[in-house]
Amino acid sequence: MDKLFEPFYTTKANGTGLGLPIAKKIIEDHGGNIKINNKPKQGAEVAILLPVNHQDKP
């Protein structure tokens, strides 16, 4: 789970490893954050938090 947001890290044969790093960058650019937790025997839990009133960065 530590490498999920590293560019080009993938466990899939045809994966690019760019999806989560790009998503994280976009979310952070909007003042939010993303968290991923492993839920054994259930799968992954993904939380994306975005502010209601985002202020543009200077």
C-alpha positions in Angstrom: 0.0 0.0 0.0 3.0 2.3 0.5 3.7 2.6 -3.2 0.1 3.2 -4.5 0.7 6.8 -5.2 4.2 6.4 -6.8 4.2 7.1 -10.5 4.6 4.0 -12.7 4.0 1.5 -9.8 1.5 -1.1 -11.0 0.6 -4.7 -10.2 -1.2 -5.2 -13.5 0.4 -6.5 -16.7 -1.0 -3.7 -18.8 -1.2 -1.0 -16.2 0.7 2.3 -16.5 0.7 3.1 -12.8 -0.4 6.7 -13.5 -4.0 6.6 -12.4 -3.7 7.1 -8.7 -0.8 9.6 -8.8 -2.8 11.7 -11.3 -6.0 11.5 -9.2 -4.1 12.4 -6.0 -2.5 15.5 -7.7 -5.9 16.7 -9.0 -7.5 16.1 -5.6 -4.7 18.0 -3.8 -4.8 20.8 -6.3 -8.4 21.3 -5.3 -7.5 21.4 -1.6 -8.5 17.9 -0.8 -6.9 14.6 0.1 -7.3 10.9 -0.7 -6.7 8.0 1.7 -6.7 4.3 0.9 -7.0 1.6 3.6 -6.7 -2.1 3.1 -9.7 -4.0 4.5 -8.7 -7.7 4.7 -11.2 -10.1 3.2 -13.3 -7.1 2.1 -11.1 -5.1 -0.4 -10.0 -1.5 -0.3 -11.6 1.5 1.3 -11.0 4.8 -0.5 -11.9 8.2 1.0 -11.7 11.3 -1.1 -12.2 14.5 0.9 -12.8 17.8 -0.9 -13.5 21.2 0.8 -16.9 22.8 0.1 -15.4 26.2 -0.4 -12.0 25.8 -2.1 -9.9 29.0 -2.4 -7.5 29.2 -5.4 -3.9 29.0 -4.5 -1.9 32.2 -5.2 
